[in-house]
Amino acid sequence: MAPSGSRSIKKGCQRVLYWIPVLFIALIVAWSYYAYVLQLCIESIDDTGEKVVYLLVYHVIFIMFVWAYWQTIFTKPMNPLKEFHLSYSDKELLEREDRGESQQEILRRIAKDLPIYTRTNSGAIRFCDRCQLLKPDRCHHCSVCDKCILKMDHHCPWVNNCVGFSNYKYFMLFLAYSLLYCLFITATDLRFFIKFWTNGLPDTQAKFHILFLFFSASMFSVSLASLFTYHCWLVCKNRSTLEAVRSPVFRHGTDKNGFSLGVSKNFRQVFGDEVKYWPIPVFSSLGDGCSFPTCLVNLDPEQPSSPTGSNPANKSAAEGRQFPSKPLRESQSRLLTSTPSWTESDSAADKDKKGASNPVMTIENEA
């Protein structure tokens, strides 16, 4: 009992410590609100019209920033569906076999009914020993959450949460609105910051809030701009942070652009088809997080075809499988069907022209 009790106390302490970065950000934001609204706008600006405009724009950005941050923190990461978990009989069969090729044969047999196309560096089926499941494409085990996370990007201490399929859009909006928040404060505070050094401000406590507000906002702007730019690049390439560090491995080998469908389709995969939802922190990403369209021509023959909806033979074959009948949303299927080169006849024509040995299709980015 003692060891288990000490472990629970240790885990409880760790949970508390994990919230310290979030608390730090919350305190910084609360102070910035006080410094900007009370000390800068109300105390230091004399023109009523200018004061009203500053406060209105500030509060719109502030609300969107806090909303996106809240969603990033408290949206639970999505875990693989039950179809990817081993059944009790499969677990027993796997435990009885020696680790090696015999276990891989069992895993390959199970993976035949699942839309899994990625492999380990050695070409084996990606299997999580802790969660006892076959990892879907782009899924990784988080050592902090101790769970497998769908389309895991990274575990972010500043939100105390895993950034993955369920909250990646929120994370992008959080970066965008926090950057806009800092830039707006920096731009509107610059005039008063200059007055501070030319003794143009009255000798009150407001002058020190204005000074530190400018310094903190400008420094955060630099770091946020670099991070936001990097993640915009990842979205355009349809890669996660983990995939940028280590490219996904398919049956034919490593392919860093294996999930890229072109800039426009990559963007819509994260933000959705409807433009009106793009700037709002509500879920609008395409798909279910367990399967993703790829730009592969020679798909793994051992795996079920990706449900593009463009081939009746593929439809009828997919109906006989027990994996979810709609592993991709209808809107995500359009990511593939809207491009004529994804039809089977066009793929065959490309093979005749370029040779069947080329495993990757080149997809032109949309204007």
ZAVEXFI-885649 format. One record per residue (C-alpha): residue number from 1; residue in three letters; z, x, y. Coordinates in nm, 2 decimals. Layout:
BEGIN
(NUM; "ALA"; (Z; X; Y))
...
This chain:
BEGIN
(1; "MET"; (0.00; 0.00; 0.00))
(2; "ALA"; (0.09; 0.28; 0.24))
(3; "PRO"; (-0.26; 0.45; 0.23))
(4; "SER"; (-0.44; 0.12; 0.29))
(5; "GLY"; (-0.20; 0.03; 0.57))
(6; "SER"; (-0.26; 0.37; 0.74))
(7; "ARG"; (-0.63; 0.32; 0.71))
(8; "SER"; (-0.61; -0.02; 0.88))
(9; "ILE"; (-0.40; 0.13; 1.16))
(10; "LYS"; (-0.65; 0.41; 1.20))
(11; "LYS"; (-0.94; 0.16; 1.21))
(12; "GLY"; (-0.76; -0.05; 1.47))
(13; "CYS"; (-0.70; 0.25; 1.69))
(14; "GLN"; (-1.07; 0.35; 1.66))
(15; "ARG"; (-1.18; 0.00; 1.77))
(16; "VAL"; (-0.96; 0.03; 2.08))
(17; "LEU"; (-1.10; 0.37; 2.16))
(18; "TYR"; (-1.46; 0.25; 2.12))
(19; "TRP"; (-1.40; 0.01; 2.41))
(20; "ILE"; (-1.30; 0.28; 2.66))
(21; "PRO"; (-1.66; 0.36; 2.77))
(22; "VAL"; (-1.73; -0.02; 2.82))
(23; "LEU"; (-1.41; -0.05; 3.02))
(24; "PHE"; (-1.51; 0.25; 3.23))
(25; "ILE"; (-1.84; 0.09; 3.32))
(26; "ALA"; (-1.67; -0.24; 3.39))
(27; "LEU"; (-1.43; -0.07; 3.64))
(28; "ILE"; (-1.71; 0.11; 3.81))
(29; "VAL"; (-1.91; -0.21; 3.85))
(30; "ALA"; (-1.60; -0.40; 3.98))
(31; "TRP"; (-1.53; -0.13; 4.24))
(32; "SER"; (-1.90; -0.12; 4.34))
(33; "TYR"; (-1.89; -0.50; 4.40))
(34; "TYR"; (-1.58; -0.46; 4.62))
(35; "ALA"; (-1.72; -0.17; 4.81))
(36; "TYR"; (-2.06; -0.32; 4.87))
(37; "VAL"; (-1.97; -0.69; 4.94))
(38; "LEU"; (-1.65; -0.65; 5.13))
(39; "GLN"; (-1.65; -0.30; 5.28))
(40; "LEU"; (-2.02; -0.26; 5.35))
(41; "CYS"; (-2.17; -0.60; 5.41))
(42; "ILE"; (-1.88; -0.79; 5.55))
(43; "GLU"; (-1.69; -0.51; 5.73))
(44; "SER"; (-1.97; -0.28; 5.84))
(45; "ILE"; (-2.28; -0.50; 5.91))
(46; "ASP"; (-2.27; -0.69; 6.24))
(47; "ASP"; (-2.61; -0.87; 6.22))
(48; "THR"; (-2.55; -1.20; 6.04))
(49; "GLY"; (-2.91; -1.24; 5.92))
(50; "GLU"; (-2.92; -0.89; 5.77))
(51; "LYS"; (-2.58; -0.95; 5.61))
(52; "VAL"; (-2.69; -1.28; 5.44))
(53; "VAL"; (-3.02; -1.12; 5.31))
(54; "TYR"; (-2.83; -0.82; 5.17))
(55; "LEU"; (-2.57; -1.04; 5.00))
(56; "LEU"; (-2.83; -1.28; 4.85))
(57; "VAL"; (-3.05; -1.01; 4.70))
(58; "TYR"; (-2.75; -0.81; 4.58))
(59; "HIS"; (-2.60; -1.11; 4.40))
(60; "VAL"; (-2.92; -1.20; 4.22))
(61; "ILE"; (-2.96; -0.84; 4.09))
(62; "PHE"; (-2.58; -0.83; 4.01))
(63; "ILE"; (-2.59; -1.15; 3.80))
(64; "MET"; (-2.90; -1.04; 3.60))
(65; "PHE"; (-2.74; -0.70; 3.55))
(66; "VAL"; (-2.41; -0.84; 3.42))
(67; "TRP"; (-2.59; -1.10; 3.21))
(68; "ALA"; (-2.81; -0.84; 3.04))
(69; "TYR"; (-2.51; -0.61; 2.99))
(70; "TRP"; (-2.30; -0.89; 2.83))
(71; "GLN"; (-2.58; -0.98; 2.60))
(72; "THR"; (-2.63; -0.62; 2.49))
(73; "ILE"; (-2.26; -0.58; 2.41))
(74; "PHE"; (-2.18; -0.91; 2.24))
(75; "THR"; (-2.50; -0.98; 2.05))
(76; "LYS"; (-2.43; -0.90; 1.69))
(77; "PRO"; (-2.68; -0.66; 1.52))
(78; "MET"; (-2.89; -0.83; 1.25))
(79; "ASN"; (-2.84; -0.72; 0.89))
(80; "PRO"; (-3.10; -0.73; 0.61))
(81; "LEU"; (-3.15; -1.07; 0.44))
(82; "LYS"; (-3.00; -1.14; 0.10))
(83; "GLU"; (-3.34; -1.08; -0.07))
(84; "PHE"; (-3.29; -0.71; 0.00))
(85; "HIS"; (-2.95; -0.69; -0.16))
(86; "LEU"; (-2.92; -0.61; -0.53))
(87; "SER"; (-2.82; -0.88; -0.76))
(88; "TYR"; (-2.52; -0.84; -0.99))
(89; "SER"; (-2.74; -0.77; -1.29))
(90; "ASP"; (-2.95; -0.51; -1.10))
(91; "LYS"; (-2.63; -0.34; -0.98))
(92; "GLU"; (-2.51; -0.31; -1.34))
(93; "LEU"; (-2.84; -0.18; -1.46))
(94; "LEU"; (-2.85; 0.07; -1.18))
(95; "GLU"; (-2.50; 0.20; -1.26))
(96; "ARG"; (-2.58; 0.24; -1.62))
(97; "GLU"; (-2.88; 0.46; -1.55))
(98; "ASP"; (-2.85; 0.83; -1.46))
(99; "ARG"; (-2.94; 0.91; -1.10))
(100; "GLY"; (-3.30; 1.01; -1.09))
(101; "GLU"; (-3.64; 0.88; -1.19))
(102; "SER"; (-3.49; 0.60; -1.40))
(103; "GLN"; (-3.31; 0.46; -1.10))
(104; "GLN"; (-3.62; 0.48; -0.89))
(105; "GLU"; (-3.81; 0.29; -1.15))
(106; "ILE"; (-3.56; 0.01; -1.12))
(107; "LEU"; (-3.58; 0.02; -0.74))
(108; "ARG"; (-3.96; 0.02; -0.75))
(109; "ARG"; (-3.96; -0.29; -0.97))
(110; "ILE"; (-3.73; -0.47; -0.72))
(111; "ALA"; (-3.93; -0.35; -0.42))
(112; "LYS"; (-4.25; -0.50; -0.56))
(113; "ASP"; (-4.14; -0.85; -0.44))
(114; "LEU"; (-4.04; -0.72; -0.09))
(115; "PRO"; (-4.25; -0.62; 0.21))
(116; "ILE"; (-4.13; -0.26; 0.21))
(117; "TYR"; (-4.39; 0.01; 0.30))
(118; "THR"; (-4.18; 0.30; 0.42))
(119; "ARG"; (-4.03; 0.57; 0.19))
(120; "THR"; (-3.79; 0.86; 0.21))
(121; "ASN"; (-3.92; 1.21; 0.28))
(122; "SER"; (-3.95; 1.27; -0.09))
(123; "GLY"; (-4.14; 0.95; -0.14))
(124; "ALA"; (-3.86; 0.75; -0.30))
(125; "ILE"; (-3.76; 0.39; -0.23))
(126; "ARG"; (-3.51; 0.38; 0.07))
(127; "PHE"; (-3.18; 0.26; -0.08))
(128; "CYS"; (-2.84; 0.23; 0.08))
(129; "ASP"; (-2.55; 0.32; -0.15))
(130; "ARG"; (-2.28; 0.18; 0.08))
(131; "CYS"; (-2.45; -0.16; 0.14))
(132; "GLN"; (-2.61; -0.18; -0.21))
(133; "LEU"; (-2.95; -0.29; -0.07))
(134; "LEU"; (-3.31; -0.18; -0.04))
(135; "LYS"; (-3.36; -0.09; 0.32))
(136; "PRO"; (-3.63; -0.29; 0.50))
(137; "ASP"; (-3.88; -0.10; 0.71))
(138; "ARG"; (-3.72; 0.05; 1.02))
(139; "CYS"; (-3.37; -0.04; 0.90))
(140; "HIS"; (-3.10; 0.23; 0.90))
(141; "HIS"; (-2.73; 0.25; 0.81))
(142; "CYS"; (-2.50; 0.29; 1.11))
(143; "SER"; (-2.20; 0.51; 1.03))
(144; "VAL"; (-2.00; 0.36; 1.32))
(145; "CYS"; (-2.06; 0.00; 1.23))
(146; "ASP"; (-2.07; 0.08; 0.86))
(147; "LYS"; (-2.36; -0.16; 0.81))
(148; "CYS"; (-2.74; -0.15; 0.77))
(149; "ILE"; (-2.90; -0.25; 1.10))
(150; "LEU"; (-3.25; -0.40; 1.13))
(151; "LYS"; (-3.49; -0.19; 1.34))
(152; "MET"; (-3.20; 0.03; 1.44))
(153; "ASP"; (-3.26; 0.23; 1.76))
(154; "HIS"; (-2.93; 0.40; 1.81))
(155; "HIS"; (-2.55; 0.32; 1.84))
(156; "CYS"; (-2.47; 0.32; 2.21))
(157; "PRO"; (-2.11; 0.40; 2.31))
(158; "TRP"; (-2.16; 0.25; 2.66))
(159; "VAL"; (-2.21; -0.10; 2.50))
(160; "ASN"; (-1.99; -0.04; 2.19))
(161; "ASN"; (-2.27; -0.18; 1.98))
(162; "CYS"; (-2.57; -0.09; 1.78))
(163; "VAL"; (-2.90; -0.13; 1.96))
(164; "GLY"; (-3.15; -0.28; 1.72))
(165; "PHE"; (-3.38; -0.57; 1.66))
(166; "SER"; (-3.15; -0.85; 1.78))
(167; "ASN"; (-3.05; -0.69; 2.12))
(168; "TYR"; (-3.32; -0.43; 2.20))
(169; "LYS"; (-3.48; -0.66; 2.46))
(170; "TYR"; (-3.13; -0.71; 2.62))
(171; "PHE"; (-3.08; -0.33; 2.62))
(172; "MET"; (-3.41; -0.28; 2.80))
(173; "LEU"; (-3.33; -0.54; 3.06))
(174; "PHE"; (-2.98; -0.39; 3.10))
(175; "LEU"; (-3.14; -0.05; 3.18))
(176; "ALA"; (-3.40; -0.21; 3.42))
(177; "TYR"; (-3.14; -0.42; 3.61))
(178; "SER"; (-2.88; -0.15; 3.63))
(179; "LEU"; (-3.15; 0.09; 3.77))
(180; "LEU"; (-3.26; -0.18; 4.02))
(181; "TYR"; (-2.89; -0.24; 4.11))
(182; "CYS"; (-2.83; 0.13; 4.18))
(183; "LEU"; (-3.15; 0.17; 4.37))
(184; "PHE"; (-3.08; -0.13; 4.59))
(185; "ILE"; (-2.73; -0.01; 4.68))
(186; "THR"; (-2.87; 0.34; 4.75))
(187; "ALA"; (-3.15; 0.21; 4.97))
(188; "THR"; (-2.93; -0.03; 5.18))
(189; "ASP"; (-2.64; 0.21; 5.20))
(190; "LEU"; (-2.85; 0.51; 5.31))
(191; "ARG"; (-2.83; 0.41; 5.68))
(192; "PHE"; (-2.45; 0.39; 5.68))
(193; "PHE"; (-2.43; 0.71; 5.48))
(194; "ILE"; (-2.62; 0.90; 5.75))
(195; "LYS"; (-2.39; 0.74; 6.01))
(196; "PHE"; (-2.09; 0.87; 5.82))
(197; "TRP"; (-2.20; 1.23; 5.88))
(198; "THR"; (-2.29; 1.17; 6.25))
(199; "ASN"; (-1.96; 1.00; 6.32))
(200; "GLY"; (-2.13; 0.67; 6.38))
(201; "LEU"; (-1.89; 0.46; 6.16))
(202; "PRO"; (-1.55; 0.33; 6.28))
(203; "ASP"; (-1.26; 0.53; 6.14))
(204; "THR"; (-1.15; 0.28; 5.87))
(205; "GLN"; (-1.12; 0.29; 5.49))
(206; "ALA"; (-1.47; 0.14; 5.47))
(207; "LYS"; (-1.63; 0.47; 5.56))
(208; "PHE"; (-1.50; 0.63; 5.24))
(209; "HIS"; (-1.61; 0.35; 5.02))
(210; "ILE"; (-1.96; 0.37; 5.18))
(211; "LEU"; (-1.96; 0.75; 5.11))
(212; "PHE"; (-1.87; 0.73; 4.74))
(213; "LEU"; (-2.08; 0.42; 4.69))
(214; "PHE"; (-2.39; 0.61; 4.79))
(215; "PHE"; (-2.30; 0.92; 4.58))
(216; "SER"; (-2.23; 0.72; 4.27))
(217; "ALA"; (-2.53; 0.48; 4.30))
(218; "SER"; (-2.77; 0.77; 4.36))
(219; "MET"; (-2.64; 0.98; 4.07))
(220; "PHE"; (-2.65; 0.68; 3.83))
(221; "SER"; (-3.01; 0.61; 3.95))
(222; "VAL"; (-3.13; 0.95; 3.83))
(223; "SER"; (-2.98; 0.92; 3.48))
(224; "LEU"; (-3.08; 0.56; 3.44))
(225; "ALA"; (-3.44; 0.63; 3.56))
(226; "SER"; (-3.49; 0.90; 3.30))
(227; "LEU"; (-3.34; 0.68; 3.02))
(228; "PHE"; (-3.54; 0.37; 3.12))
(229; "THR"; (-3.86; 0.57; 3.14))
(230; "TYR"; (-3.80; 0.71; 2.80))
(231; "HIS"; (-3.74; 0.37; 2.64))
(232; "CYS"; (-4.05; 0.23; 2.82))
(233; "TRP"; (-4.25; 0.50; 2.65))
(234; "LEU"; (-4.09; 0.41; 2.31))
(235; "VAL"; (-4.18; 0.04; 2.36))
(236; "CYS"; (-4.54; 0.13; 2.44))
(237; "LYS"; (-4.56; 0.34; 2.13))
(238; "ASN"; (-4.37; 0.09; 1.92))
(239; "ARG"; (-4.11; 0.35; 1.81))
(240; "SER"; (-3.73; 0.35; 1.80))
(241; "THR"; (-3.52; 0.64; 1.91))
(242; "LEU"; (-3.47; 0.73; 1.54))
(243; "GLU"; (-3.84; 0.71; 1.47))
(244; "ALA"; (-3.92; 0.93; 1.77))
(245; "VAL"; (-3.68; 1.20; 1.62))
(246; "ARG"; (-3.81; 1.15; 1.26))
(247; "SER"; (-4.14; 0.98; 1.20))
(248; "PRO"; (-4.15; 0.70; 0.94))
(249; "VAL"; (-4.28; 0.80; 0.60))
(250; "PHE"; (-4.53; 0.57; 0.42))
(251; "ARG"; (-4.67; 0.60; 0.07))
(252; "HIS"; (-4.96; 0.81; 0.21))
(253; "GLY"; (-4.73; 1.03; 0.41))
(254; "THR"; (-4.57; 1.06; 0.75))
(255; "ASP"; (-4.72; 0.86; 1.03))
(256; "LYS"; (-4.56; 0.85; 1.38))
(257; "ASN"; (-4.80; 0.57; 1.49))
(258; "GLY"; (-4.76; 0.36; 1.17))
(259; "PHE"; (-4.62; 0.06; 1.35))
(260; "SER"; (-4.82; 0.09; 1.68))
(261; "LEU"; (-5.06; -0.20; 1.74))
(262; "GLY"; (-5.16; -0.10; 2.10))
(263; "VAL"; (-4.96; -0.11; 2.42))
(264; "SER"; (-4.99; -0.49; 2.49))
(265; "LYS"; (-4.90; -0.59; 2.13))
(266; "ASN"; (-4.62; -0.34; 2.11))
(267; "PHE"; (-4.48; -0.48; 2.43))
(268; "ARG"; (-4.50; -0.84; 2.31))
(269; "GLN"; (-4.33; -0.75; 1.99))
(270; "VAL"; (-4.02; -0.67; 2.19))
(271; "PHE"; (-4.04; -0.92; 2.48))
(272; "GLY"; (-4.23; -1.20; 2.32))
(273; "ASP"; (-4.55; -1.40; 2.40))
(274; "GLU"; (-4.42; -1.61; 2.68))
(275; "VAL"; (-4.42; -1.43; 3.02))
(276; "LYS"; (-4.15; -1.66; 3.16))
(277; "TYR"; (-3.89; -1.52; 2.92))
(278; "TRP"; (-3.97; -1.15; 2.98))
(279; "PRO"; (-3.72; -1.09; 3.27))
(280; "ILE"; (-3.45; -1.32; 3.13))
(281; "PRO"; (-3.18; -1.19; 2.88))
(282; "VAL"; (-3.26; -1.46; 2.61))
(283; "PHE"; (-3.40; -1.37; 2.27))
(284; "SER"; (-3.78; -1.39; 2.26))
(285; "SER"; (-3.87; -1.09; 2.04))
(286; "LEU"; (-4.13; -1.16; 1.76))
(287; "GLY"; (-4.06; -1.15; 1.39))
(288; "ASP"; (-3.75; -1.15; 1.17))
(289; "GLY"; (-3.66; -0.78; 1.18))
(290; "CYS"; (-3.72; -0.74; 0.81))
(291; "SER"; (-4.10; -0.68; 0.81))
(292; "PHE"; (-4.34; -0.55; 1.07))
(293; "PRO"; (-4.72; -0.53; 1.11))
(294; "THR"; (-4.86; -0.18; 1.05))
(295; "CYS"; (-5.18; -0.02; 1.14))
(296; "LEU"; (-5.24; 0.09; 0.78))
(297; "VAL"; (-5.57; 0.02; 0.60))
(298; "ASN"; (-5.48; 0.15; 0.26))
(299; "LEU"; (-5.15; -0.04; 0.21))
(300; "ASP"; (-4.92; 0.04; -0.07))
(301; "PRO"; (-5.07; -0.12; -0.38))
(302; "GLU"; (-4.73; -0.18; -0.53))
(303; "GLN"; (-4.61; -0.39; -0.23))
(304; "PRO"; (-4.70; -0.75; -0.12))
(305; "SER"; (-4.96; -0.77; 0.15))
(306; "SER"; (-4.83; -0.83; 0.51))
(307; "PRO"; (-4.88; -1.20; 0.59))
(308; "THR"; (-5.15; -1.18; 0.86))
(309; "GLY"; (-5.27; -1.53; 0.79))
(310; "SER"; (-5.63; -1.42; 0.80))
(311; "ASN"; (-5.71; -1.39; 0.43))
(312; "PRO"; (-5.68; -1.70; 0.20))
(313; "ALA"; (-5.64; -1.48; -0.11))
(314; "ASN"; (-5.34; -1.31; 0.05))
(315; "LYS"; (-5.20; -1.65; 0.14))
(316; "SER"; (-5.22; -1.78; -0.21))
(317; "ALA"; (-5.08; -1.46; -0.36))
(318; "ALA"; (-4.79; -1.47; -0.11))
(319; "GLU"; (-4.70; -1.83; -0.21))
(320; "GLY"; (-4.60; -1.72; -0.56))
(321; "ARG"; (-4.35; -1.47; -0.42))
(322; "GLN"; (-3.99; -1.56; -0.36))
(323; "PHE"; (-3.95; -1.35; -0.05))
(324; "PRO"; (-3.92; -1.56; 0.26))
(325; "SER"; (-4.23; -1.77; 0.31))
(326; "LYS"; (-4.25; -1.66; 0.67))
(327; "PRO"; (-4.14; -1.30; 0.69))
(328; "LEU"; (-4.31; -1.29; 1.03))
(329; "ARG"; (-4.31; -1.56; 1.29))
(330; "GLU"; (-4.64; -1.73; 1.36))
(331; "SER"; (-4.65; -1.57; 1.70))
(332; "GLN"; (-4.61; -1.23; 1.55))
(333; "SER"; (-4.89; -1.30; 1.30))
(334; "ARG"; (-5.12; -1.35; 1.60))
(335; "LEU"; (-5.05; -0.98; 1.68))
(336; "LEU"; (-5.28; -0.90; 1.39))
(337; "THR"; (-5.51; -1.20; 1.37))
(338; "SER"; (-5.61; -1.17; 1.74))
(339; "THR"; (-5.77; -0.84; 1.67))
(340; "PRO"; (-6.10; -0.89; 1.47))
(341; "SER"; (-6.07; -0.54; 1.31))
(342; "TRP"; (-5.78; -0.66; 1.10))
(343; "THR"; (-5.99; -0.88; 0.87))
(344; "GLU"; (-6.06; -0.76; 0.52))
(345; "SER"; (-6.43; -0.76; 0.57))
(346; "ASP"; (-6.41; -0.54; 0.88))
(347; "SER"; (-6.17; -0.31; 0.70))
(348; "ALA"; (-6.42; -0.27; 0.42))
(349; "ALA"; (-6.69; -0.19; 0.67))
(350; "ASP"; (-6.48; 0.07; 0.84))
(351; "LYS"; (-6.41; 0.23; 0.50))
(352; "ASP"; (-6.79; 0.25; 0.43))
(353; "LYS"; (-6.84; 0.42; 0.76))
(354; "LYS"; (-6.54; 0.65; 0.78))
(355; "GLY"; (-6.46; 0.70; 0.41))
(356; "ALA"; (-6.19; 0.53; 0.21))
(357; "SER"; (-5.97; 0.85; 0.23))
(358; "ASN"; (-5.87; 0.77; 0.58))
(359; "PRO"; (-5.53; 0.58; 0.55))
(360; "VAL"; (-5.47; 0.50; 0.92))
(361; "MET"; (-5.68; 0.27; 1.14))
(362; "THR"; (-5.72; 0.38; 1.50))
(363; "ILE"; (-5.63; 0.09; 1.73))
(364; "GLU"; (-5.74; 0.10; 2.09))
(365; "ASN"; (-5.48; 0.02; 2.35))
(366; "GLU"; (-5.55; -0.30; 2.55))
(367; "ALA"; (-5.62; -0.27; 2.91))
